[in-house]
Amino acid sequence: MANVKRIAVLTSGGDAAGMNAAIRAVVRTGLHKGWEIFGFRNGYAGLAGMKWCRLTPAAWGTSSSSAERCSERRATWISKIEPGRRIALDVLEHHQIEALVVIGGNGSQTGANALSLMGYPVVGISSTIDNDLYGADITIGVDTALDVALEAIDRLKTTASSHHRAFIVEVMGRDCGYLALMSGIAGGAEVTVIPEVPVDPEDIAVQIRAAYARGKAHAIIVVAEGANYNAAKLMEFFDKHQERLGFEVRATTLGHVQRGGSPGAFDRLLASRLGAAATDAIDRKEYGVMVGLQGKRNHGDTTCGCRFPTRKNWT
Ligand code: ATP
């Protein structure tokens, strides 16, 4: 292939704070290399609907982003089913797009891998608040989501103290406990429940009673949405046994407030670095890779390409 001239970028799956900064970096660094950059809206669905536009320094951001879960059926058909993927490749070829950047999480990168295995030049950028991407130590959006969870925990602690209550705080993360674990540690939770370690609610009750016995005015239980006992199931248990246990519990599910909003400095910088790393990978014609942060010194100092892992490592 001659030198690349036209590339496209799309975001897919759940939104994560910093995705737009990654688009921005792809656009900026791509333009700097002398390329034309296009954006497809609505994730993989946009490839079939030809919802696309040229991206300029003035046109990145949510207007050009496709971080929407709408058209999920169409998106799934395009990325998961072979005839759908063929249509996507036809559209890319029709527009003379020579490489595609996919910003997203586990599902999105699985779709990117599938297109790559069909011979199309694809580079992924690891972005999901779940932090469940193989090969990346921390993905775009995690840090901001963690800050949101911590702010909520801090606020709930004040309320919990004034009523001597225990509070369950459910955080996102699908089947990955990273967000819950980090929120629990940084938020000083009495108990943290993650999908990777099934719990017995009786054991949680023992911990909470012990906290009260130590003189604590409140107790915080951070729960991952994918845990064997999520907030709803724990509430069912605690409501049923309140009299026997001797303490009251309330629950707050943070849900989608963890996804949106302005990215923090860490996510903005990570997104900028990964966006630049993606266009550099295209420049080197290094396709079939996902760029992500590896290395745990401070904010990490290496952006590495890792091969799209085989499907068995993915959802
Ligand atoms: P997040 O981690 O934030 O949820 P994600 O990328 O994992 O992000 P999903 O909704 O799982 O979000 O997937 C996004 C898109 O990726 C889907 O709309 C679908 O088009 C595609 N996708 C999901 N799973 C697969 C798969 N197994 N094979 C091919 N494409 C997939």
Residues whose N, C-alpha, C, O or C-beta is under 5 A from the ligand:
A	BS01	ATP	S12 G13 G14 Y44 E72 A75 T76 S79 K80 G104 G105 N106 G107 S108 Q109 T110 G111 S127 T128 I129 D130 T315
